[in-house]
Amino acid sequence: MTTTPRTARHLLRDREASLILGAVLVSGFGSSATALVAGVWVKELTASDSLAALATAALWAAVPAAPWLGALADRFPRRHLLVATDLAAAALLLLLAATAAPGRLWLILTVLALYGVCGTVHDAAGTALAATALDPRVLGAFNGLRLTANEGMKLLAPLTGAALFTWYGGPAVALLDALTFLCAATLYTLLRAPDPASKPRPRHHPRGPLLPPSPTLRALVTAGACTMLLAGVNGASLYAVVDTGLGRAPSWAGVLYAVQGAGSVATGLAAGTLLRRLGERGFAAGGWALFGLGVAARALPGDAPVLAGSLLIGAGLPCVLIAALTAVQRETPADRLGVTAGRVHTLLYAPNAVALVAGAGLVAVTDHRVLLTAAGAAALGCAAVVARGRGLRSGKRKKFRVGKGTAKRGRSFLQA
């Protein structure tokens, strides 16, 4: 039986899926608020722009170690690991709220880095748990809704965090984030789905082949890495677009972020249906095309094309990421989902960090319109390659590999 266009509604009615999405929603709200406030908080404490940037970078310091951290999700019960990392993150935030001071900058940066470690482990465990707790046929829709929840929080949480910081200071934001993690931990404890990782299984070292020998997975992860590389160049050009291109104040970037977030929310809601109709290859290629057009549109003068470009970027960027994540969950044996998810996390997001740094240098010596036009053309070229690639399948599968045999994972609540 194939999924229907009402998959999203079925997911929201399913107990396990709704609990996981609820946990993502509440923890994502607090995390988005903290990610914005961390740099502002350090800036207020130290009056240093470079230290404020270092505080934001500390949140991403664990990305290179994601394969090793993700392997924990294959060694321990995933539901218990999610609860433990949520509680650990809450404890770190309470420590941050109690100890933050200009003379304790080293402690602030250490707490933020450990907070990033918790987030990396949490992402890998959450990806692995969803793949084994839910019917494989609805993973695309679930990943789309999860992205919608995250992007929706990015629209609301920064404003809430900024207002809370202005009124009550950084400790209040840290306390709010700690509370969201406690709520998320409570929701994960209510899950009833069996956890295959709770059974004894051999230790896997994260060395070896980066990804399973799946043409679909390898092609989509490669496409996702290229997307994030170009997204980094686009992100580095943002303030040049706002200032030089539009002649507006830097705060106008918040409007562009909001429009981009709206596009991501729309894509996340439609992801299940689009994946079912277009397949992984068509969905990813369409996202590349939208992203490329949006980046190129930002090189044009005037508010209208830049706003339209931001909307297209927001709609297109998640497509490749959702397709890649869904392929990871479908193509990877259950006992290696954690380490594979960690590797994919590194492969997808490390290029973005590198491109942000390189793009910042390029913007200083190159006209932003040239950079954006080149990045948009490269994205459109990649869309053509992905659309014609022979290694990508439509996403239809007859069997799902689990360990050495085949088994049906999760529960088929669509058969009701």
C-alpha positions as CSV (number, residue, x, y, z in Angstrom):
1,M,0.0,0.0,0.0
2,T,1.4,3.4,-0.9
3,T,1.1,6.5,1.2
4,T,-1.6,9.0,0.4
5,P,-1.6,12.8,0.2
6,R,-3.0,12.8,3.7
7,T,0.2,11.3,5.2
8,A,0.9,14.4,7.3
9,R,-2.5,14.2,9.0
10,H,-2.0,10.5,9.6
11,L,1.4,11.2,11.2
12,L,-0.1,13.8,13.5
13,R,-2.7,11.3,14.6
14,D,-0.1,8.6,15.3
15,R,1.0,8.6,18.9
16,E,4.6,7.8,18.4
17,A,5.1,10.3,15.6
18,S,3.3,13.1,17.4
19,L,5.3,12.6,20.5
20,I,8.6,12.8,18.6
21,L,7.4,15.8,16.7
22,G,6.3,17.5,19.9
23,A,9.7,16.9,21.4
24,V,11.4,18.4,18.3
25,L,9.0,21.4,18.5
26,V,9.6,22.3,22.2
27,S,13.4,21.7,22.2
28,G,13.8,23.4,18.8
29,F,12.1,26.5,20.3
30,G,14.6,26.8,23.1
31,S,17.6,25.9,20.9
32,S,16.8,28.6,18.3
33,A,16.4,31.2,21.0
34,T,19.8,30.2,22.6
35,A,21.6,30.1,19.3
36,L,20.6,33.7,18.6
37,V,21.3,35.0,22.1
38,A,24.6,33.2,22.7
39,G,26.6,35.6,20.6
40,V,24.6,38.7,21.8
41,W,25.1,37.6,25.4
42,V,28.9,37.3,25.1
43,K,29.0,40.6,23.2
44,E,27.3,42.3,26.1
45,L,29.6,40.7,28.6
46,T,32.9,41.4,26.8
47,A,32.1,44.1,24.3
48,S,34.1,42.0,21.7
49,D,32.7,41.2,18.2
50,S,35.3,38.4,17.8
51,L,34.4,36.7,21.1
52,A,30.7,37.0,20.2
53,A,31.5,35.2,16.9
54,L,33.5,32.6,18.9
55,A,30.6,31.9,21.1
56,T,28.4,31.2,18.1
57,A,31.1,29.0,16.6
58,A,31.4,27.0,19.8
59,L,27.9,25.7,19.2
60,W,29.2,24.0,16.0
61,A,32.5,22.8,17.3
62,A,31.2,19.2,17.6
63,V,30.3,18.8,13.9
64,P,33.7,17.2,12.9
65,A,33.2,14.7,15.7
66,A,29.7,13.7,14.6
67,P,30.6,10.2,13.3
68,W,32.1,9.3,16.7
69,L,29.3,10.9,18.6
70,G,26.6,9.4,16.3
71,A,28.1,5.9,17.0
72,L,26.7,6.2,20.5
73,A,23.2,5.8,19.1
74,D,24.2,2.3,17.9
75,R,25.7,1.4,21.3
76,F,22.9,2.5,23.6
77,P,19.1,2.4,23.6
78,R,18.1,5.4,21.4
79,R,15.1,6.5,23.4
80,H,17.2,6.5,26.6
81,L,20.0,8.3,24.9
82,L,17.6,11.1,23.8
83,V,16.3,11.5,27.3
84,A,19.8,11.6,28.7
85,T,21.1,14.2,26.2
86,D,18.0,16.4,26.8
87,L,18.6,16.2,30.6
88,A,22.3,16.9,30.1
89,A,21.6,19.9,27.9
90,A,19.1,21.2,30.5
91,A,21.8,20.9,33.2
92,L,24.4,22.7,31.1
93,L,22.0,25.6,30.5
94,L,21.2,25.9,34.2
95,L,25.0,26.0,34.8
96,L,25.3,28.7,32.2
97,A,22.5,30.8,33.7
98,A,24.2,30.5,37.2
99,T,27.8,31.2,36.2
100,A,27.9,33.5,33.2
101,A,30.2,36.5,33.9
102,P,32.9,38.4,32.0
103,G,35.6,36.7,34.0
104,R,34.3,33.3,33.2
105,L,34.4,33.4,29.5
106,W,36.2,30.1,29.3
107,L,33.4,28.5,31.2
108,I,30.7,30.0,28.9
109,L,32.5,28.8,25.8
110,T,33.0,25.3,27.3
111,V,29.3,25.0,28.3
112,L,28.3,26.1,24.8
113,A,30.6,23.6,23.1
114,L,29.3,20.8,25.4
115,Y,25.8,22.0,24.5
116,G,26.7,21.5,20.8
117,V,27.9,18.0,21.6
118,C,24.6,17.1,23.2
119,G,22.8,18.5,20.1
120,T,25.0,16.4,17.7
121,V,24.3,13.2,19.7
122,H,20.6,14.1,19.9
123,D,20.4,14.6,16.1
124,A,21.9,11.2,15.4
125,A,19.8,9.3,18.0
126,G,16.6,11.1,16.8
127,T,17.2,10.2,13.2
128,A,17.9,6.5,14.1
129,L,14.9,6.3,16.4
130,A,12.5,7.7,13.8
131,A,13.7,5.2,11.2
132,T,13.0,2.2,13.5
133,A,9.9,3.5,15.3
134,L,7.9,4.7,12.2
135,D,6.6,3.0,9.1
136,P,9.4,3.4,6.4
137,R,6.9,4.6,3.9
138,V,6.1,7.8,5.8
139,L,9.7,8.8,6.7
140,G,9.7,11.5,4.0
141,A,6.6,13.1,5.4
142,F,7.9,12.8,8.9
143,N,11.2,14.5,8.0
144,G,9.3,17.2,6.2
145,L,7.2,17.9,9.3
146,R,10.3,17.8,11.5
147,L,11.9,20.4,9.3
148,T,8.6,22.4,9.4
149,A,8.7,22.3,13.2
150,N,12.4,23.5,13.3
151,E,11.9,26.2,10.8
152,G,8.7,27.4,12.4
153,M,10.6,27.8,15.7
154,K,13.3,29.7,13.9
155,L,10.6,32.2,13.0
156,L,9.2,32.6,16.5
157,A,12.0,31.7,18.9
158,P,14.6,34.4,18.0
159,L,12.0,37.1,18.5
160,T,11.0,35.6,21.9
161,G,14.6,35.1,22.9
162,A,15.6,38.6,21.9
163,A,12.7,40.1,23.8
164,L,13.4,38.0,26.9
165,F,17.1,38.9,26.7
166,T,16.3,42.6,26.5
167,W,13.9,42.5,29.5
168,Y,15.6,39.9,31.8
169,G,19.0,39.1,30.4
170,G,20.8,36.0,29.2
171,P,20.0,33.8,32.2
172,A,16.3,34.0,31.5
173,V,16.8,32.7,28.0
174,A,19.0,29.8,29.3
175,L,16.3,28.9,31.8
176,L,13.7,28.9,29.1
177,D,15.8,26.6,26.9
178,A,16.4,24.3,29.9
179,L,12.7,24.1,30.5
180,T,12.1,23.1,26.8
181,F,14.6,20.3,27.1
182,L,13.0,19.0,30.2
183,C,9.6,18.9,28.4
184,A,11.2,17.1,25.4
185,A,12.8,14.5,27.8
186,T,9.3,13.9,29.3
187,L,7.8,13.3,25.8
188,Y,10.5,10.8,24.9
189,T,9.9,8.8,28.0
190,L,6.3,8.3,26.9
191,L,7.3,6.5,23.7
192,R,6.3,2.9,23.5
193,A,7.9,1.9,20.2
194,P,10.4,-1.0,20.4
195,D,14.0,0.2,20.3
196,P,16.3,-2.3,18.4
197,A,19.3,-0.5,19.8
198,S,18.4,-1.8,23.3
199,K,19.6,-5.3,22.3
200,P,23.2,-6.2,22.6
201,R,25.1,-5.5,19.3
202,P,28.7,-5.4,18.3
203,R,30.8,-2.3,18.6
204,H,31.2,-0.3,15.4
205,H,34.2,1.9,14.9
206,P,33.3,5.0,12.9
207,R,36.3,4.4,10.6
208,G,35.8,2.6,7.3
209,P,33.6,3.5,4.3
210,L,31.9,6.8,5.0
211,L,28.5,5.6,3.7
212,P,26.8,2.3,2.9
213,P,27.2,1.1,-0.7
214,S,24.0,2.7,-1.9
215,P,24.1,4.8,-5.1
216,T,20.9,6.6,-4.0
217,L,22.3,7.5,-0.6
218,R,25.8,8.5,-1.9
219,A,24.4,10.7,-4.7
220,L,21.9,12.5,-2.4
221,V,24.4,13.1,0.3
222,T,26.9,14.4,-2.3
223,A,24.2,16.7,-3.7
224,G,23.3,17.9,-0.1
225,A,26.9,18.7,0.6
226,C,27.2,20.7,-2.6
227,T,23.9,22.5,-1.7
228,M,25.3,23.5,1.8
229,L,28.5,24.6,0.2
230,L,26.7,27.1,-2.1
231,A,24.3,28.0,0.8
232,G,27.4,29.1,2.7
233,V,28.5,31.4,-0.1
234,N,24.9,32.7,-0.2
235,G,24.8,33.3,3.5
236,A,28.2,35.1,3.5
237,S,26.7,37.5,0.9
238,L,23.6,38.3,2.9
239,Y,24.7,41.6,4.4
240,A,26.3,42.8,1.2
241,V,22.9,42.2,-0.5
242,V,21.1,44.2,2.3
243,D,23.6,47.0,2.4
244,T,25.1,47.4,-1.0
245,G,22.3,45.8,-3.1
246,L,19.3,47.3,-1.3
247,G,20.7,50.2,0.7
248,R,18.9,49.1,3.8
249,A,20.0,48.8,7.5
250,P,21.5,45.4,8.6
251,S,18.3,44.7,10.5
252,W,16.5,44.1,7.2
253,A,18.3,40.8,7.1
254,G,15.7,39.6,9.7
255,V,13.0,40.1,7.1
256,L,14.9,38.0,4.6
257,Y,15.4,35.3,7.2
258,A,11.6,35.3,7.9
259,V,10.7,35.0,4.3
260,Q,13.2,32.2,3.8
261,G,11.8,30.4,6.8
262,A,8.3,30.7,5.4
263,G,9.4,29.0,2.2
264,S,11.0,26.2,4.3
265,V,7.8,25.7,6.3
266,A,5.8,25.3,3.0
267,T,8.2,22.7,1.7
268,G,8.2,20.8,4.9
269,L,4.5,20.5,4.9
270,A,4.4,19.3,1.3
271,A,7.5,17.0,1.5
272,G,5.6,13.7,2.0
273,T,3.4,14.2,-1.0
274,L,6.2,15.6,-3.2
275,L,8.5,12.7,-2.4
276,R,5.8,10.2,-3.2
277,R,5.0,11.8,-6.5
278,L,8.4,12.9,-7.7
279,G,10.6,10.4,-6.0
280,E,13.9,11.2,-4.3
281,R,15.6,12.2,-7.5
282,G,12.9,14.5,-8.7
283,F,12.4,16.1,-5.3
284,A,16.1,16.8,-4.9
285,A,16.5,18.1,-8.4
286,G,13.5,20.4,-8.0
287,G,15.0,21.8,-4.8
288,W,18.3,22.4,-6.5
289,A,16.5,24.4,-9.2
290,L,14.5,26.5,-6.8
291,F,17.6,27.2,-4.7
292,G,19.6,28.2,-7.8
293,L,16.9,30.5,-9.1
294,G,16.6,32.1,-5.6
295,V,20.3,32.7,-5.2
296,A,20.5,34.3,-8.6
297,A,17.5,36.5,-7.9
298,R,19.3,38.0,-4.9
299,A,21.8,39.5,-7.3
300,L,19.1,41.6,-8.9
301,P,18.3,45.2,-7.7
302,G,15.1,45.9,-5.8
303,D,13.3,44.5,-2.8
304,A,10.8,42.4,-4.8
305,P,13.4,40.1,-6.6
306,V,15.4,39.7,-3.4
307,L,12.4,38.8,-1.3
308,A,11.2,36.4,-4.0
309,G,14.7,34.9,-4.1
310,S,14.7,34.4,-0.3
311,L,11.3,32.6,-0.6
312,L,12.7,30.3,-3.4
313,I,15.9,29.6,-1.3
314,G,13.8,28.7,1.7
315,A,11.6,26.4,-0.5
316,G,14.4,24.7,-2.3
317,L,17.2,24.3,0.2
318,P,15.3,21.7,2.4
319,C,14.5,19.4,-0.5
320,V,17.9,17.9,-0.9
321,L,18.4,17.7,2.9
322,I,15.0,15.9,3.4
323,A,15.7,13.5,0.5
324,A,19.2,12.8,1.9
325,L,18.0,12.2,5.4
326,T,15.1,10.0,4.2
327,A,17.6,7.9,2.1
328,V,19.8,7.5,5.2
329,Q,16.9,6.1,7.2
330,R,15.7,3.8,4.4
331,E,19.1,2.6,3.1
332,T,21.0,2.0,6.3
333,P,20.9,-1.2,8.4
334,A,19.2,-0.5,11.7
335,D,22.3,-1.3,13.8
336,R,24.4,1.4,11.9
337,L,21.9,4.2,11.7
338,G,23.5,6.2,14.5
339,V,27.1,6.3,13.1
340,T,25.8,6.8,9.5
341,A,23.6,9.7,10.6
342,G,26.6,11.3,12.3
343,R,28.7,10.9,9.2
344,V,26.0,12.4,7.0
345,H,25.7,15.3,9.5
346,T,29.4,16.1,9.1
347,L,29.3,15.7,5.3
348,L,26.3,18.0,5.0
349,Y,27.2,20.8,7.4
350,A,31.0,21.0,7.4
351,P,30.9,22.4,3.8
352,N,28.5,25.1,5.0
353,A,30.9,26.2,7.7
354,V,33.9,26.3,5.3
355,A,31.9,28.2,2.7
356,L,30.8,30.8,5.3
357,V,34.4,31.6,6.1
358,A,35.6,31.5,2.5
359,G,32.6,33.5,1.3
360,A,33.3,36.2,3.9
361,G,36.7,36.6,2.3
362,L,35.4,36.5,-1.3
363,V,32.7,39.2,-0.5
364,A,35.5,41.5,0.6
365,V,37.2,41.4,-2.8
366,T,34.4,40.4,-5.2
367,D,31.1,42.0,-6.1
368,H,28.4,40.1,-4.3
369,R,26.3,40.0,-7.6
370,V,29.1,38.1,-9.3
371,L,29.3,35.6,-6.4
372,L,25.5,35.1,-6.3
373,T,25.2,34.7,-10.1
374,A,27.9,32.1,-10.1
375,A,26.5,30.2,-7.2
376,G,23.0,30.3,-8.8
377,A,24.3,29.0,-12.1
378,A,26.3,26.2,-10.3
379,A,23.1,25.2,-8.4
380,L,21.1,25.0,-11.7
381,G,23.8,22.9,-13.3
382,C,23.8,20.5,-10.3
383,A,20.0,20.3,-10.6
384,A,20.4,19.1,-14.2
385,V,23.0,16.5,-13.1
386,V,20.8,15.2,-10.3
387,A,17.7,15.0,-12.6
388,R,19.6,12.9,-15.1
389,G,21.6,10.8,-12.7
390,R,21.2,7.1,-13.1
391,G,22.2,6.3,-9.6
392,L,19.1,7.7,-8.0
393,R,16.0,5.7,-7.6
394,S,12.4,6.8,-7.3
395,G,12.3,5.9,-3.6
396,K,10.1,2.8,-4.1
397,R,11.4,-0.2,-2.2
398,K,10.2,-3.8,-1.9
399,K,12.3,-4.7,1.1
400,F,14.1,-2.8,3.9
401,R,17.5,-4.0,5.0
402,V,17.9,-4.5,8.7
403,G,21.2,-6.1,9.7
404,K,21.8,-9.3,7.8
405,G,18.2,-10.0,6.9
406,T,15.1,-8.1,5.8
407,A,12.3,-7.1,8.1
408,K,9.5,-4.7,8.2
409,R,10.3,-1.8,10.5
410,G,7.9,0.2,12.5
411,R,4.1,0.0,12.5
412,S,1.9,0.3,9.4
413,F,-0.7,2.7,10.8
414,L,-1.7,3.7,7.3
415,Q,-3.3,0.2,6.8
416,A,-6.0,1.1,9.2
